[in-house]
Amino acid sequence: MRSGRQTERGVAAVEFALVLPFLLAIVLGGLEWGFYFFREQVVVNAAREGARAGSVAAVAPLAAAEGAARAALIAGSVDPGAVGATVAATSRSTVDPVTGETVDSVVVTVSFPFVPLTGFGIPVPDTVWARAEMRR
């Protein structure tokens, strides 16, 4: 008769082989989504910085907004030229419904294609974008 220890040889290897794909999916998914959220935060910050710069600029607010947004992307380790980022600054006028005054604002939109870090088919959005608007 065999002892209980001999009949369980290889069970740990089989269990590990069954659990490994799920473990890798969780680890790589967390890594991929963490990288995506990091890039998204960089883009949100760039749009906000661009809108802020455009709202306080006395001369050429749209150029100042685009320049500040590109500088914020570079500071966040995103090279706008290399990744195909688009930075667009526009001005907008609206009428305040309470006072009836015309309110000017600067709108900055930043986007770029997201390239997955691991490439294992983890479902993440393929574009990272943000929009910010500030009054002048």
C-alpha positions as CSV (number, residue, x, y, z in Angstrom):
1,M,0.0,0.0,0.0
2,R,1.3,3.5,-0.9
3,S,1.7,6.2,1.7
4,G,-0.4,9.4,1.4
5,R,2.7,11.5,0.6
6,Q,3.5,9.5,-2.5
7,T,0.1,9.8,-4.0
8,E,0.2,13.6,-3.9
9,R,3.4,14.0,-5.9
10,G,3.0,16.6,-8.6
11,V,-0.3,18.0,-7.2
12,A,1.3,21.3,-6.3
13,A,2.7,21.7,-9.8
14,V,-0.7,21.0,-11.3
15,E,-2.4,23.5,-9.0
16,F,0.3,26.1,-9.7
17,A,-0.2,25.6,-13.5
18,L,-4.0,26.1,-13.0
19,V,-3.7,29.2,-10.9
20,L,-0.8,30.9,-12.8
21,P,-2.9,32.3,-15.7
22,F,-5.3,33.9,-13.3
23,L,-2.5,35.3,-11.2
24,L,-0.8,36.7,-14.3
25,A,-4.0,38.3,-15.5
26,I,-4.5,40.1,-12.2
27,V,-1.0,41.3,-11.9
28,L,-0.6,42.4,-15.6
29,G,-4.1,43.9,-15.5
30,G,-3.2,46.0,-12.5
31,L,0.0,47.0,-14.1
32,E,-1.7,48.0,-17.3
33,W,-4.5,49.9,-15.7
34,G,-2.1,51.6,-13.3
35,F,0.0,52.8,-16.3
36,Y,-3.2,54.0,-18.1
37,F,-4.3,56.0,-15.1
38,F,-0.9,57.5,-14.7
39,R,-1.0,58.7,-18.4
40,E,-4.5,59.9,-17.9
41,Q,-3.5,62.0,-14.9
42,V,-0.6,63.5,-16.9
43,V,-3.1,64.5,-19.7
44,V,-5.6,65.9,-17.3
45,N,-2.8,68.0,-15.7
46,A,-1.6,69.2,-19.1
47,A,-5.0,70.3,-20.1
48,R,-5.5,72.1,-16.8
49,E,-2.1,73.8,-17.0
50,G,-2.8,74.9,-20.6
51,A,-6.2,76.4,-19.7
52,R,-4.7,78.1,-16.7
53,A,-1.9,79.6,-18.7
54,G,-4.3,80.7,-21.4
55,S,-6.7,82.3,-18.9
56,V,-4.0,84.5,-17.4
57,A,-2.0,85.4,-20.5
58,A,-2.3,89.0,-21.5
59,V,-1.1,88.5,-25.1
60,A,-1.7,85.4,-27.3
61,P,-3.7,83.3,-24.8
62,L,-4.2,80.4,-27.2
63,A,-0.5,80.1,-28.0
64,A,0.3,80.3,-24.3
65,A,-2.2,77.6,-23.6
66,E,-0.8,75.2,-26.1
67,G,2.7,75.9,-25.0
68,A,1.9,75.3,-21.4
69,A,0.0,72.1,-22.2
70,R,2.9,70.7,-24.3
71,A,5.4,71.6,-21.5
72,A,3.2,69.8,-18.9
73,L,3.1,66.7,-21.2
74,I,6.9,66.8,-21.4
75,A,7.2,67.2,-17.6
76,G,5.0,64.1,-17.2
77,S,7.3,62.0,-19.4
78,V,5.1,62.2,-22.5
79,D,6.8,63.5,-25.7
80,P,4.0,65.1,-27.7
81,G,5.8,64.7,-31.0
82,A,6.8,61.0,-30.5
83,V,3.4,59.7,-29.3
84,G,1.3,61.7,-31.7
85,A,-0.3,63.9,-29.1
86,T,-2.8,66.6,-30.2
87,V,-3.1,69.8,-28.2
88,A,-5.8,72.2,-29.2
89,A,-6.7,75.5,-27.6
90,T,-9.8,77.5,-28.5
91,S,-11.6,80.5,-27.1
92,R,-15.2,80.6,-26.3
93,S,-17.6,83.3,-25.4
94,T,-20.8,82.7,-23.5
95,V,-23.4,85.0,-21.9
96,D,-23.8,84.7,-18.1
97,P,-27.6,84.1,-17.6
98,V,-27.6,86.0,-14.3
99,T,-25.7,89.2,-15.2
100,G,-26.1,89.2,-19.0
101,E,-22.3,89.8,-19.3
102,T,-20.2,88.1,-22.0
103,V,-17.7,85.7,-20.4
104,D,-14.6,84.7,-22.4
105,S,-12.9,81.4,-21.7
106,V,-10.1,79.3,-22.9
107,V,-10.7,75.6,-23.8
108,V,-7.8,73.2,-24.0
109,T,-8.2,69.6,-25.3
110,V,-5.2,67.2,-25.1
111,S,-5.3,63.7,-26.4
112,F,-2.9,61.0,-27.6
113,P,-3.1,57.3,-28.5
114,F,-2.4,55.0,-25.5
115,V,0.1,52.2,-26.2
116,P,-0.3,49.3,-23.8
117,L,2.7,48.6,-21.6
118,T,2.5,44.8,-21.6
119,G,0.7,44.0,-24.8
120,F,-1.0,40.9,-23.4
121,G,-4.5,42.0,-24.6
122,I,-5.7,43.6,-21.4
123,P,-8.7,45.7,-22.4
124,V,-7.8,49.4,-21.9
125,P,-9.0,52.4,-23.8
126,D,-6.9,53.2,-26.8
127,T,-7.0,57.0,-26.5
128,V,-6.2,59.2,-23.4
129,W,-7.8,62.6,-23.5
130,A,-8.8,65.5,-21.3
131,R,-10.5,68.8,-21.7
132,A,-10.2,71.8,-19.4
133,E,-11.9,75.2,-19.6
134,M,-11.1,78.4,-17.6
135,R,-12.5,81.9,-17.7
136,R,-10.3,84.7,-18.9
